[in-house]
């Protein structure tokens, strides 16, 4: 689940986004290195993102794409749980990955979608 939203000019940097979300949101807001997608910045270093966490299983990450756009992705902030239930990009998967994929589709997907929409609404109201 992902969405791109247009933001105000005053929030077009990662630090400005972090400051406003930290003060306006009731959820845990942190600035971390993007270990979920392993994006690189212009210097070749690992890029940072903002993580808005509801629980250890539900969070979204935000990062600026252009000057006035932010991309929001659903993530599982717990690294171990993300390894099993996160988005798999492998061409071939073993039996454990197939089973956890089915569990995710049946049990986790509805709650993940609900939390994504909730957090995305909070972000949209705050920075647009």
C-alpha positions as CSV (number, residue, x, y, z in Angstrom):
1,X,0.0,0.0,0.0
2,X,1.4,3.3,-1.0
3,X,0.2,6.8,-1.8
4,X,1.7,10.0,-3.1
5,X,0.4,13.3,-1.7
6,X,1.1,16.9,-2.5
7,X,2.3,18.9,0.5
8,X,2.7,22.6,1.4
9,X,6.0,24.3,0.5
10,X,7.0,24.8,4.1
11,X,7.1,21.0,4.7
12,X,9.3,20.1,1.6
13,X,12.2,18.8,3.7
14,X,12.5,15.7,5.8
15,X,13.4,17.7,8.9
16,X,10.4,20.0,8.5
17,X,8.1,17.0,8.0
18,X,9.6,15.3,11.1
19,X,9.1,18.4,13.3
20,X,5.4,18.9,12.4
21,X,4.5,15.2,12.6
22,X,6.3,14.8,15.9
23,X,4.3,17.6,17.5
24,X,0.9,17.1,15.8
25,X,0.6,13.3,15.9
26,X,-0.3,11.1,18.9
27,X,1.6,8.2,17.4
28,X,5.4,7.4,17.7
29,X,7.3,9.4,15.1
30,X,10.9,8.7,14.4
31,X,13.5,9.6,11.7
32,X,15.3,6.4,10.6
33,X,17.4,5.1,7.8
34,X,15.2,3.4,5.1
35,X,16.1,-0.3,5.7
36,X,12.9,-1.5,4.1
37,X,13.7,-0.4,0.6
38,X,17.4,0.5,1.0
39,X,17.1,3.7,-0.9
40,X,20.2,5.9,-1.6
41,X,20.4,9.7,-1.4
42,X,22.4,11.9,-3.8
43,X,25.7,11.2,-1.9
44,X,25.3,7.4,-2.3
45,X,24.5,7.0,1.4
46,X,21.4,5.2,2.8
47,X,18.5,7.6,2.7
48,X,16.4,8.5,5.7
49,X,12.6,8.4,6.1
50,X,10.1,9.3,8.7
51,X,8.3,6.4,10.4
52,X,4.9,7.0,12.0
53,X,4.3,3.9,14.2
54,X,1.0,2.8,15.6
55,X,2.2,-0.5,17.0
56,X,5.0,-3.0,16.5
57,X,3.0,-4.5,13.5
58,X,1.6,-1.3,11.9
59,X,3.4,1.8,10.7
60,X,3.9,4.0,7.6
61,X,7.0,5.6,6.3
62,X,7.2,8.9,4.5
63,X,9.9,10.4,2.3
64,X,10.0,13.3,0.0
65,X,10.0,12.4,-3.7
66,X,10.0,15.8,-5.4
67,X,9.9,19.3,-4.0
68,X,6.1,19.2,-3.2
69,X,5.4,15.4,-3.0
70,X,5.7,12.9,-0.3
71,X,5.4,9.1,-0.8
72,X,3.7,7.1,2.0
73,X,4.2,3.4,2.3
74,X,2.9,0.9,4.7
75,X,5.6,-1.0,6.6
76,X,5.9,-3.4,9.5
77,X,8.4,-1.6,11.8
78,X,9.5,-4.8,13.6
79,X,12.4,-6.1,11.5
80,X,11.8,-9.8,12.3
81,X,8.1,-9.5,11.5
82,X,8.8,-7.6,8.4
83,X,11.1,-10.3,7.2
84,X,8.3,-12.8,7.4
85,X,5.2,-10.8,6.7
86,X,6.6,-7.9,4.7
87,X,6.5,-7.3,0.9
88,X,8.5,-10.1,-0.8
89,X,10.3,-9.3,-4.0
90,X,11.9,-12.7,-4.6
91,X,11.2,-14.6,-7.8
92,X,11.2,-17.9,-6.0
93,X,10.0,-18.4,-2.4
94,X,10.4,-21.4,0.0
95,X,7.5,-23.0,1.8
96,X,7.7,-20.8,4.9
97,X,7.4,-17.7,2.7
98,X,4.4,-19.1,0.8
99,X,2.7,-19.9,4.1
100,X,3.4,-16.5,5.7
101,X,2.2,-14.9,2.5
102,X,-1.2,-16.7,2.8
103,X,-1.4,-15.8,6.5
104,X,-0.8,-12.2,5.5
105,X,-3.4,-12.2,2.8
106,X,-6.1,-13.7,5.0
107,X,-5.5,-12.3,8.5
108,X,-3.3,-9.3,8.3
109,X,-4.3,-7.5,5.0
110,X,-7.6,-6.0,6.3
111,X,-6.1,-4.6,9.5
112,X,-3.1,-3.3,7.5
113,X,-5.3,-1.5,5.1
114,X,-7.4,0.0,7.9
115,X,-4.3,1.3,9.7
116,X,-2.7,2.6,6.5
117,X,-5.8,4.6,5.7
118,X,-6.0,5.9,9.3
119,X,-2.3,7.0,9.4
120,X,-2.4,8.4,5.9
121,X,-5.5,10.5,6.8
122,X,-3.6,12.0,9.8
123,X,-0.6,12.8,7.6
124,X,-2.8,14.4,4.9
125,X,-4.6,16.6,7.3
126,X,-1.4,17.7,8.9
127,X,0.8,18.6,6.0
128,X,-1.5,19.4,3.0
